[in-house]
Amino acid sequence: MTTPAEIAEFIRVCRDSTLTERSGSQSHFIALCRVLGVKPPLEDDPRGEWFTFEKGAKKTGGGDGWADVWRRHCFAWEYKGKHKDLQAALRQLQQYALALENPPLLIVSDMETIEIHTNFSNTVNVVHRLTLEDLADPATWELLRWAFLEPERLQPARTREAVTQVAATLLGGLAQQLRQRGHAPQPVAHFLTRVLFCLFAEDIGLLPDRLFSMLVEEARRAPGDFPGLARDLFQAMHQGGRFGFARIAWFNGGLFDDDECLPLERADLDTLHSATVLDWSANKNPRSKLRGI
């Protein structure tokens, strides 16, 4: 059983550590195992057959690589240095996943934050993000223990098809409300396509993490601000530049050739907020969710 004293010491060591990814990743993982009451790789599997550091793998598309830690039927784990890009670590793991027997969990960490990305077949991808502050709660450690011993407990209940249906219902309702207020069908469809692309882009890392979701959350407090906020973002996506403190890449293809935006009421923004919590990365063509709307 994990004790509060063990947790506090682990958090202290992680916070104070100045080790690089190369020098600190294995010691971090071993310390994590100790707190969880799980034997680390060299003790549990000395031959490295099912639980090992630096598991070699062929990248999708060619080339060799390795996962920092691999546990068969449980997870592949990739480390980065403190405050480095965890999305880059996830992309690395995704290149190796098939060669690593397609583990149900893809886990990335910078030794301060741990992100558990579910990778079960035919389900949405759910992310459990654990900061050092989260680890102060003993209940959080149960989730980590499941990753090692019972990964099926982390399997999302909702399939991708179910998410698509939820998304179609939400967006269909929003489209209907906008048309009832006198907006023509074509501008409504164009606006919602932009919104969908923003949701998709933030989920796969083309936009900074949760940028559009935070815009929606802010606009819910003052709905009249939404058009101005959205126009600024659309303009940044069209030209490349900054949106607040965030640097935005240039998006070609014509979708953001102007910054036109439809006004939304509080109820519309509540609907849009419900859409932001869905996993849009599972659909490689977000426009397809607009068919029939």
C-alpha positions, 0 to 999 in steps of 0.5 A, spaced: 500 500 500 502 506 497 503 511 504 503 518 504 510 519 506 512 515 500 508 519 495 511 526 498 518 523 498 517 521 490 514 528 489 520 532 492 525 528 488 521 529 482 521 536 483 528 537 485 531 533 480 535 536 474 537 530 471 536 530 463 532 525 460 538 520 458 540 520 465 534 521 469 528 517 466 530 510 468 531 512 475 524 516 475 521 509 472 524 505 478 522 510 483 515 510 481 515 502 481 517 502 488 512 507 490 507 503 486 509 496 489 511 493 483 518 490 481 522 494 476 524 491 469 530 488 471 527 484 477 521 482 474 523 480 468 531 479 467 531 477 460 527 482 458 522 478 454 515 482 457 518 488 461 524 492 459 527 498 458 529 500 451 525 495 447 527 496 440 522 496 435 521 498 427 518 505 426 512 505 421 514 507 415 521 504 416 527 505 420 529 503 427 527 506 434 525 504 441 521 505 447 524 507 453 520 502 457 515 496 455 510 492 458 507 487 454 499 487 454 500 493 458 504 499 455 509 503 451 512 509 455 517 514 452 520 519 456 522 527 455 526 532 459 523 536 464 518 541 460 519 538 453 514 537 448 510 530 450 506 531 444 513 529 440 514 523 445 507 521 443 508 521 436 514 517 437 510 512 441 505 511 435 511 510 430 513 504 434 506 501 437 505 496 431 512 493 432 511 493 440 504 489 439 500 495 439 499 496 447 493 498 450 496 504 453 501 509 450 504 513 456 509 519 456 512 523 461 517 529 462 518 526 470 514 531 472 507 530 468 505 523 466 500 522 460 496 516 459 493 515 452 489 509 451 490 505 445 484 500 445 482 498 438 475 501 436 475 506 442 476 513 443 483 515 445 482 518 452 488 522 456 489 521 463 494 527 465 497 527 472 501 532 474 506 532 481 500 536 484 495 530 482 500 525 485 499 528 492 492 524 492 493 517 493 487 515 489 491 517 483 496 512 484 491 507 483 490 509 476 497 508 475 497 501 478 492 499 473 496 501 468 501 496 470 497 490 472 490 491 470 490 496 464 483 494 461 480 498 467 482 504 463 479 502 457 474 507 455 466 505 454 465 509 448 467 507 441 469 511 436 462 510 432 458 512 438 463 519 439 461 520 432 454 520 433 454 524 439 458 529 435 453 529 429 447 530 434 451 536 438 453 540 431 446 538 428 442 542 433 447 548 433 446 548 425 439 548 426 439 553 431 443 558 427 439 557 421 432 558 425 436 565 427 436 567 419 443 565 417 443 561 410 445 554 410 452 555 406 455 560 411 453 556 417 456 549 414 462 553 413 463 556 420 462 549 423 467 546 418 472 551 421 470 550 428 470 542 427 477 543 424 479 547 430 477 542 435 481 536 430 487 541 430 488 542 437 487 534 439 492 532 434 497 538 436 496 542 430 494 548 435 496 549 442 493 544 447 486 546 448 487 553 445 480 553 442 477 549 448 479 555 452 477 560 447 470 557 448 470 556 455 472 564 456 466 566 451 461 562 455 462 567 461 461 573 455 458 570 449 459 577 446 466 576 446 466 570 441 466 573 434 472 577 436 476 572 439 474 567 434 476 572 428 483 573 431 484 566 431 481 565 424 486 570 422 492 567 425 491 561 422 490 564 415 496 568 416 500 565 421 502 569 427 500 569 434 494 569 438 495 571 445 501 568 447 500 562 443 504 562 436 499 559 431 502 556 424 499 557 417 494 553 415 493 553 407 487 550 403 482 556 403 478 554 409 481 560 413 481 565 407 477 570 411 475 571 418 468 571 418 464 568 424 457 567 426 455 570 433 453 565 438 449 565 444 450 562 451 446 556 449 450 555 443 457 556 447 454 550 452 453 546 446 460 547 443 463 546 450 460 539 450 463 538 443 470 540 446 471 534 450 470 529 445 476 526 442 476 529 435 483 526 433 480 519 432 477 522 425 482 523 420 476 527 416 473 532 421 468 535 415 465 528 415 461 529 421 458 535 417 454 530 412 447 531 413 447 537 418 
